[in-house]
Amino acid sequence: MSTEDSPFTIHRDGVTIQVSRGGRGRPLVLCPGLLTTQADLRELIELLRRDHDVVTFDLRGHGLSSSADRYSFEAFLGDFGAVLAELDVHAPLLVGHSLGADLAVHYAAGHPDAVSGLVLIDGANPVPEPFLTEAELPEFRAMAEGLRHEFERAAGTERQVLLAPQDFLDLNLEIETVRSGILDRYRKIDRPIHLIMSTSMAGDGEDGRTRWRNENWRAGVERLVRERPHLTTSWLDADHRLVVTHARDIARLIREATF
């Protein structure tokens, strides 16, 4: 496989998914997280291509992929499966960030012989307490509305996000439900799994809510490791944007992981 980028598209469910492929070596499929595009991950993608034949894509409603009528977890999972079905590679390593990590776990649980291993970056975490309680919803709604201005500034570029604030809110509520049962998905996977997690997922603020969110995140990882002790875990001194801010560290950890 050439180290140069080879873009192509996949059509599914009325949506056009923009995919790129490049690099040389062991096959790796990188799934971005919510509100993250291939353009945002450019540094990480280029670093991974030094050791891997890397396939990545823009989620529906993100970057160079088209908008969609539905932004449900199942819709994103179906797109992920369509990308993998299009490839002529055997048992790739799946790497996912945030929502992408959840998609990788669900895909691997349903296709246990189709992957060689998983690297899950700050996602697919069975946190013991939900983040989006009734008390949290007003703050989260305000944050979702605040994203509208960021979306408008990126409109028409390779970093655009076409989801409406309500789409973002609804999907995050759905992800909470998905993660409440994700331990059952992990039990169906017999491939090596390495977690790369942030120490300050919610940021480094000293207020009570930020501290609680970070503690809940760590507690979820600890719960997962107790349940699946053969998992390996790395922690980075970062927040949830670690795929952008710590791309070199993540590429190194993937290179050093044993699969």
VENFENBEL-V465566 format. One record per backbone hydrogen bond with DSSP energy under -1.0 kcal/mol. NH is the residue of the N-H (numbers start at 1). CO is the residue of the C=O. Records with the same first field share a line. If there is no record, write none. Layout:
NH=CO ; CO
//
This chain:
6=21
8=19
10=17
12=15
15=12
17=10
19=8
20=56
22=54
23=2
24=49
28=53
29=93
30=55
31=95
36=33
41=37
42=39
45=41
46=42
47=43
48=44
49=45
50=47
51=48
52=48
53=26
54=22 ; 52
55=28
56=20
58=18
61=66
62=59
63=160
65=62
66=16
76=72
77=73
78=74
79=75
80=76
81=77
82=78
83=79
84=80
85=81
86=82
93=27
94=117
95=29
96=119
97=31
98=121
100=97
101=98
102=98
103=99
104=100
105=101
106=102
107=103
108=104
109=105
110=106
111=107
114=111
116=92
118=192
119=94
120=194
121=96
122=196
127=125
133=131
137=133
140=136
141=137
142=138
143=139
144=140
145=141
146=142
147=143
148=145
151=147
152=148
153=149
154=150
157=154
160=157
162=61
168=164
169=165
170=166
171=167
172=168
173=169
174=170
175=171
176=172
177=173
178=174
179=175
180=176
181=178
182=179
186=182
187=183
188=185
189=186
194=118
195=232
196=120
197=234
199=236
200=238
203=200
211=207
212=208
213=209
214=210
215=211
216=212
217=213
218=214
219=215
220=216
221=217
222=218
223=219
224=220
225=221
226=222
227=223
228=224
231=228
232=193
234=195
236=197
238=236
240=201
242=239
244=241
245=241
246=242
250=246
251=247
252=248
253=249
254=250
255=251
256=252
257=253
//
